Amino acid sequence: MPMRKRYLLTPGPTQVPSEVLLRMAQPLIHHRTPEFSQLFAEVQRGLQWLFQTTQDVLILAASGSGAMEAAITNTCSPGDRVIVVNGGKFGERWLKICAAFGVQTEEITVEWGQAVTVEAIAQALQRQPQAKAILMQASETSTTVLHPVQDIAALTRDSETLLIVDGITAVGATDIPMDRSGIDVLITGSQKALMLPPGLAFITLSPKAWQHTERAQLPRFYFDLQKERTEQAKHTTAYTPAISLISGLHEALQQLQAEGLEQVWARHTLLMTATHAAVRALDLRPLAATHPSPAATGVWLPPTVDGVRLLTYMRDRMGVDIAGGQDHLKGKIIRISHLGYAGPFDIITAISSLEMALSRFGVTLTLGSGVRAAEAVLLPRWPAVE
């Protein structure tokens, strides 16, 4: 075969625009200078726009898991009880962080591929009326499910219980309004819809959540959000920031603002719809059939196909990286991203390469049927010829 071009179609890390890469390649500036503070201030305003909040959005040099840890350690005390929605790999991460810090958990177990119900949350709150917080994902990346965060926020808005939301593959992909919904803590990471390499985490707290930080007794040092809030109010950081990533973030936010927030959400929804149409045209089943995430689509593979070998073949022989399943879904599903710097032809590439790979693995299908179904969704949204 001739030289292969690589295609990154995983739900994190995602593709990075060339303009962002070029911004990050510029010579470093010192982080304790007026030049950096001006850049930082513009990024802070852009993040408030993205999170739909008037609150401070703090920037941490960490992955999204660092912000998850910070959300717990800055709002909880030893022995506090929280409600955890466990519907995937990252719901499990909430449980592990709580266990590490001695926070007691009331677990709501949700079948992988299904969304938590508002009724399940309401019942958990009845059992645990003194719960310090509800911890959940907005978009569970491992199962490609979108949870009903805004409906759940209505249960906690007028109570002392915090709603802490991992929005790592939701913020920038779907409408998740921090202030309007009444979410108390919302986080995301740089390598998702923000179109950056890994290395930055973002967290914002409601006034109610900030009140909890004044009483929280869990140990913290690097992820001390009150300290970061004080420093970042001066357009700097408590510790050395990831300067190049923040420079790239400035460019990425400008691109998102030029597109428009509602248009960004609509693009993600369109790509999700096209992907689901293609999957069904290939006689495959989406993992999250009823509550799909606009970030990625999980797909059940035919039982005759070893998903690990399929992904290896696509990566090493076709140059196409998509994601597989985790834990008990490993080898059984694939996950196709339509997150961040993604457009229609990324979906066409993902589906056409999947068709060809499945054919190589002995699956009987009509080549082009998935691509045709995706095109039927995408073409009506294409500009007309002038």
C-alpha positions in Angstrom: 0.0 0.0 0.0 1.1 3.6 -0.5 2.0 6.0 2.3 -0.9 6.2 4.8 -2.3 9.4 6.2 -3.3 9.1 9.9 -6.8 10.0 11.0 -7.5 10.6 14.7 -11.2 9.9 15.3 -11.2 9.0 19.0 -13.3 10.8 21.7 -10.1 12.1 23.3 -7.6 13.1 22.4 -9.3 14.7 19.4 -7.9 16.4 16.3 -6.2 19.8 16.8 -6.6 22.5 14.1 -3.4 23.6 12.4 -3.9 27.2 13.6 -4.0 26.0 17.2 -0.8 23.9 16.6 0.9 26.9 15.1 0.0 29.1 18.1 1.4 26.6 20.5 4.6 26.4 18.5 5.3 30.1 19.0 8.2 31.1 21.3 7.3 30.9 25.0 6.5 34.0 27.0 7.0 34.2 30.7 3.9 33.6 32.8 4.5 36.5 35.2 4.3 39.3 32.6 1.6 41.7 31.5 1.7 40.0 28.1 0.6 36.7 29.6 -1.9 38.3 31.9 -3.6 39.9 28.9 -3.7 36.6 27.1 -5.0 34.9 30.2 -7.8 37.4 30.8 -9.1 37.0 27.2 -9.1 33.2 27.7 -11.0 33.6 31.0 -13.7 35.5 29.2 -13.9 33.0 26.4 -14.3 30.2 28.9 -17.2 32.0 30.7 -18.8 32.2 27.3 -18.3 28.5 26.7 -19.5 27.4 30.1 -22.5 29.9 29.9 -21.6 31.3 33.3 -20.7 34.6 35.0 -18.6 32.7 37.6 -14.9 32.3 37.4 -13.7 29.4 35.2 -10.5 28.2 36.7 -7.7 26.7 34.6 -5.6 23.9 36.0 -2.5 22.3 34.6 -3.9 18.7 34.7 -6.1 16.3 32.9 -9.9 16.3 33.5 -9.4 13.8 36.3 -7.5 16.5 38.2 -10.6 18.7 38.1 -12.7 15.7 39.2 -10.5 15.4 42.3 -10.6 19.1 42.9 -14.3 19.1 42.8 -14.5 16.6 45.6 -11.6 17.8 47.8 -12.8 21.4 47.7 -16.4 20.8 48.6 -16.4 17.7 50.9 -15.1 16.7 54.3 -14.1 13.2 55.6 -17.2 11.1 56.3 -19.5 13.2 54.1 -21.9 11.1 52.0 -22.5 11.8 48.3 -24.6 10.2 45.6 -22.7 8.8 42.6 -24.2 8.0 39.3 -22.2 5.0 38.1 -23.1 4.2 34.5 -19.6 3.7 32.9 -15.9 4.0 33.4 -15.9 7.6 34.5 -18.8 7.1 36.9 -16.5 4.5 38.5 -13.8 7.2 38.7 -16.0 9.3 40.9 -16.3 6.3 43.2 -12.5 5.7 43.3 -11.7 9.4 44.0 -14.3 9.4 46.9 -12.8 6.2 48.3 -9.3 7.7 48.2 -10.5 10.6 50.4 -12.8 8.9 52.8 -16.0 10.2 51.3 -19.0 7.8 51.7 -21.0 7.0 48.6 -24.6 6.1 47.8 -24.2 4.5 44.4 -26.8 4.6 41.6 -25.8 1.8 39.2 -26.9 2.4 35.6 -26.6 -0.2 32.9 -23.8 0.7 30.4 -25.5 2.3 27.4 -28.5 3.6 29.4 -29.0 7.1 31.0 -29.8 7.6 34.6 -33.4 8.6 35.3 -34.5 11.7 37.2 -36.7 9.3 39.3 -33.6 7.3 40.4 -31.9 10.5 41.6 -35.0 11.7 43.4 -35.3 8.4 45.2 -31.6 8.5 46.2 -32.1 12.0 47.6 -35.1 10.7 49.7 -32.9 8.0 51.1 -30.0 10.4 51.7 -31.5 13.8 52.3 -28.3 15.1 53.9 -26.2 14.1 50.9 -23.5 16.7 50.3 -23.5 16.3 46.5 -24.6 14.3 43.5 -21.6 13.3 41.3 -22.4 12.4 37.7 -21.3 12.7 34.1 -23.1 14.8 31.5 -21.7 12.7 28.7 -20.4 9.3 29.8 -17.5 8.9 27.3 -17.1 5.2 27.8 -20.8 4.4 26.9 -21.5 7.4 24.7 -24.6 8.2 26.7 -26.0 11.7 27.5 -27.5 12.0 30.9 -30.4 14.4 31.7 -28.3 16.9 33.7 -30.7 19.9 33.3 -33.7 17.9 34.6 -31.6 16.6 37.6 -30.4 20.1 38.4 -34.0 21.0 39.1 -33.9 18.6 42.1 -30.9 20.3 43.7 -31.2 23.9 42.7 -33.1 25.0 45.9 -31.3 22.6 48.3 -28.0 22.4 50.0 -27.0 19.4 48.0 -24.5 20.2 45.2 -24.8 19.0 41.7 -21.2 18.2 40.5 -21.0 17.4 36.8 -18.2 15.9 34.8 -18.8 17.7 31.5 -15.5 16.6 29.9 -17.1 15.4 26.7 -20.2 17.6 27.0 -19.0 21.2 27.4 -18.7 22.5 23.9 -20.6 19.6 22.3 -24.1 20.2 23.7 -26.1 22.8 25.5 -25.1 22.5 29.2 -25.8 25.9 30.7 -24.1 26.3 34.1 -26.0 29.2 35.5 -29.3 28.8 33.8 -29.6 25.1 34.9 -28.3 25.6 38.4 -25.3 23.3 38.1 -23.0 23.8 41.0 -19.7 22.5 39.7 -18.9 21.9 36.1 -15.6 20.6 34.6 -14.1 19.8 31.3 -10.7 19.0 29.7 -8.7 20.5 26.9 -8.4 17.4 24.7 -12.1 17.1 23.9 -14.4 19.8 22.3 -11.8 22.5 23.0 -9.6 21.0 20.2 -6.3 21.0 22.2 -3.8 18.4 23.3 -4.3 16.9 26.8 -2.9 19.0 29.7 -5.5 21.5 30.8 -8.6 21.0 33.0 -11.3 23.6 33.7 -13.6 23.9 36.6 -16.3 26.5 37.6 -18.3 26.7 40.8 -21.6 28.3 41.7 -21.9 30.7 44.7 -23.4 27.8 46.6 -20.5 25.6 45.8 -18.0 28.3 46.9 -19.8 28.4 50.3 -19.1 24.7 50.6 -15.4 25.3 49.9 -15.2 27.4 53.1 -16.3 24.5 55.2 -14.6 21.6 53.3 -12.0 19.8 55.4 -10.4 17.3 52.9 -6.7 17.8 52.3 -5.6 19.7 49.2 -2.6 21.6 48.1 -2.1 21.8 44.3 -5.8 21.7 43.7 -6.7 24.4 46.3 -9.5 26.2 44.3 -9.8 29.1 46.7 -6.1 29.8 46.2 -6.4 29.5 42.5 -9.4 31.7 42.4 -7.5 34.5 44.2 -4.6 34.3 41.9 -6.6 33.9 38.7 -8.7 36.9 39.6 -5.4 38.8 38.9 -5.1 37.0 35.5 -2.3 34.7 36.6 -2.1 31.3 38.2 -1.0 30.0 41.6 1.6 27.7 40.0 3.4 27.5 36.7 0.8 27.2 34.0 0.9 25.3 30.7 1.8 28.4 28.8 1.8 26.9 25.3 -1.6 25.2 25.8 -3.1 28.4 27.1 -1.9 30.1 24.0 -3.5 27.4 21.9 -6.6 27.7 23.9 -6.9 31.4 23.0 -6.9 30.4 19.3 -9.3 27.5 19.8 -11.8 29.7 21.7 -11.6 32.3 18.9 -12.5 29.7 16.4 -15.4 28.4 18.5 -16.7 32.0 19.0 -16.5 32.7 15.3 -18.6 29.6 14.6 -21.1 30.5 17.4 -22.1 28.4 20.3 -25.5 27.2 19.0 -23.9 26.4 15.6 -21.2 24.3 17.4 -23.9 22.3 19.2 -25.8 21.9 16.0 -22.7 20.6 14.2 -22.1 18.0 16.8 -25.8 16.9 16.7 -25.7 16.7 12.9 -22.6 14.5 12.9 -24.1 12.3 15.6 -27.2 11.9 13.5 -25.3 11.0 10.4 -23.2 8.4 12.3 -26.2 6.7 13.8 -27.9 6.6 10.4 -24.8 5.0 8.9 -24.5 2.4 11.7 -28.1 1.3 11.3 -27.7 1.1 7.5 -24.9 -1.4 8.2 -27.2 -3.5 10.3 -25.3 -2.6 13.5 -26.7 -1.3 16.7 -25.7 1.9 18.6 -24.8 1.2 22.2 -26.7 4.3 23.4 -29.8 4.0 21.3 -32.1 6.2 23.4 -29.9 8.8 25.0 -27.0 9.3 22.5 -24.2 11.7 23.2 -23.2 14.2 20.6 -19.6 13.6 21.4 -19.2 10.0 20.2 -21.2 7.0 19.0 -20.7 3.5 20.5 -21.4 0.6 18.2 -22.0 -3.1 19.0 -19.9 -5.2 16.7 -21.1 -8.5 15.2 -20.3 -11.4 17.6 -17.9 -12.9 15.1 -15.6 -9.9 15.1 -12.9 -9.4 17.7 -13.0 -5.7 18.4 -9.5 -5.5 19.6 -8.1 -7.0 16.4 -10.4 -4.8 14.3 -9.2 -1.6 16.0 -5.6 -2.8 15.6 -6.1 -3.5 11.9 -7.8 -0.1 11.3 -5.0 1.7 13.2 -2.0 -0.1 11.8 -3.2 -1.0 8.3 -5.6 1.8 7.5 -4.2 4.7 9.5 -7.6 5.3 11.2 -7.8 5.6 15.0 -11.2 5.0 16.6 -11.8 3.9 20.2 -12.8 0.5 21.6 -14.8 -0.6 24.6 -13.6 -0.7 28.2 -13.9 -3.3 30.9 -16.6 -5.8 30.0 -17.3 -4.0 26.6 -13.7 -4.5 25.5 -13.6 -6.2 22.1 -17.4 -5.9 21.8 -17.9 -2.3 20.8 -16.2 0.5 19.0 -16.6 4.2 19.6 -16.5 6.7 16.7 -15.9 10.3 17.7 -17.6 13.4 16.3 -16.2 15.7 18.9 -14.3 18.9 18.7 -12.5 19.7 15.4 -14.8 17.3 13.5 -16.7 17.8 10.3 -18.8 15.8 7.8 -15.8 14.2 6.0 -14.5 12.8 9.3 -17.7 10.8 9.6 -17.4 9.7 6.0 -13.8 8.6 6.6 -14.8 6.7 9.8 -17.7 4.9 8.2 -16.0 4.0 5.0 -12.9 2.6 6.8 -15.2 0.7 9.2 -17.1 -0.8 6.2 -13.8 -1.9 4.6 -12.4 -3.3 7.8 -15.5 -5.3 8.7 -15.5 -6.7 5.2 -11.9 -7.8 5.7 -13.0 -9.5 8.9 -15.6 -11.6 7.1 -18.8 -9.5 7.7 -21.2 -9.6 4.9 -22.3 -6.0 4.0 -22.9 -3.8 1.0 -19.9 -1.5 0.7 -21.0 2.1 0.6 -24.4 1.6 2.4 -23.3 3.2 5.6 -21.6 6.1 3.7 -24.7 6.6 1.6 -26.9 6.8 4.8 -24.5 9.4 6.3 -24.5 11.4 3.1 -28.3 11.4 3.1 -28.2 13.1 6.5 -25.4 15.5 5.7 -26.2 16.6 2.1 -29.4 18.6 2.9 -27.3 20.8 5.3 -24.7 21.4 2.6 -24.7 24.9 0.9 -26.5 25.0 -2.4 -24.6 25.8 -5.6 -24.8 29.5 -6.4 
